[in-house]
Amino acid sequence: MPKQPEEQLELLSRQDIRTMTKDMARLREEESKGERERILQLQKEQKQKKQQGALATSVPLQTTLGPASSAGNPSGLVRQGELPKPPSRAKKALIRIVISLLLLFVAFNAIALAYSFWKNQGVV
C-alpha cells in the first residue's frame, strides 16, 4: 500500500479509477431501468386481474353464511375472500358505553345485595 501522498495522488488520478465510477453509475442506471420495467409489468398484471375480476363479478360467486347481516347486505351472505367492514367509531363508542353501564349496574347490584345481607345479619 503506498504511503506517500504523491503516490496516493497518482493512484487517484489513474484512468481506471475514473472509469470505475462511470461503470458504477452505468450499472445503477441499468438496475433502475430493470426495476422500472418490473414495476410496469406488475402494474399491467394488476390491471388485467382487475378486469378479470370485473368480468367475474357479473357471474355469481359462491357465497357462505356470514356472522352477521349489515345494512348493505340484509341477507347475511358474505362472499368468500371478502372481509366484513369494521364498525365505525361511533358504533365502537356506543358499544363501550353500553358495556360500561352494564358492568356498573352489575357492580351496584352486588354492592346493594352485600349491604342488605350486612344490615339484616342481626335480625334473624
N, C-alpha and C positions, 0 to 999 in steps of 0.2 A: 504494500500500500504506500503510495507516495505521501511524503510528509512535508515536503517543501511547498510553499504557497505557489511558486511558479509552476510546479508540476501539476498542482490541483487546477490551476487556471488553464493549463494546457489540455488536461483531460476534459474539462468542461467545454472547451472551445472545439473539441473534435466534432466532426461531421456526424458520426454515428449516434452520438447522444442527441443531437438536434433532430435527426430523423426518427429517433425512438419516440420523442414527444409527438411528432407528427403521426407516427404509426398508432400511438395510443389514442390520439384524437380521432383518427380514422376508424379504429376499432370501436370506440364508443359510439360514433355516428352509425356504424353498421348495426351495432346492437340495438340502438334506439329505433332504427328503421325496422328491424325484425320485430321488435316489441310492438311498434305501431301496427304492423301488418297482423300480428297475432290478435291485438285488441279489435281491429276491424273485423277479423274473421269471427271472433266471439260475438260481436255485435250483430253480424249477419245471421249467425246461428240463433241468437235470441229472437231476432225479428221473425225468422222462419218458424220458431217454436210458438211465438205469439199468434202468428197467422194460422198455424195448425190448431192451436188452442181455440181460436175464434171459430174455426170450422167445426171443431169437436163440440163446442158448447151448443151448437144448433142441434146436435144429436143428444138425446137424454143420457145423462151419466148415471152410473149405478149409485143408488142412494141408500143410506142406512139411517136408522133412527138416531137422532141426536139427543143429548142430555136434556135440552130444554128448547122450547119454541120461543122465537123472538118476534118482534113486531113485523119485521120484514119477511119472516118465514113462519107463518102460523101453523103449518102442518108439523113442525118439529123435525123435518128431514134435513140432514146435512150431507152435502156431497163429500165423497172421500177426498182427502187431501186438503180440504179447506178447514181452517181453524175458526172457531166462533169469535165474534168481535168481543174485545174486552169491555167490561162495563165502564160507563162514563164516570167522571169524578163525582158528579152529583149523586149517582147511584151508590158509589162506594161510601160517600159521606153519610147518606141516609141509612145504609145497612149498618155502618158503625154506630150511629146514634141509636138505632133500634136495638142492637145487641147490648150496648151500654145500658140503656134503660131497662132492658130485661134483666141484666145482671144486678143492677141496683134494686129492682123490685124483689128479686130472689133474696138478696142480702138483707133488705129491710124486713122481709117476712121472717127470715131466720132469726134476726135480732129480736123482733116482736115476739116470736114463739119462745125464745130463750128467756126474755123478760117476763112473760106470763108464767112460765114454769117457776122462775125465781120468786115472783111475787106470791104465787099460790102454793109455795112449798110448805109453809106452816099451817095452811088452812085444813088440810086433810088429816 
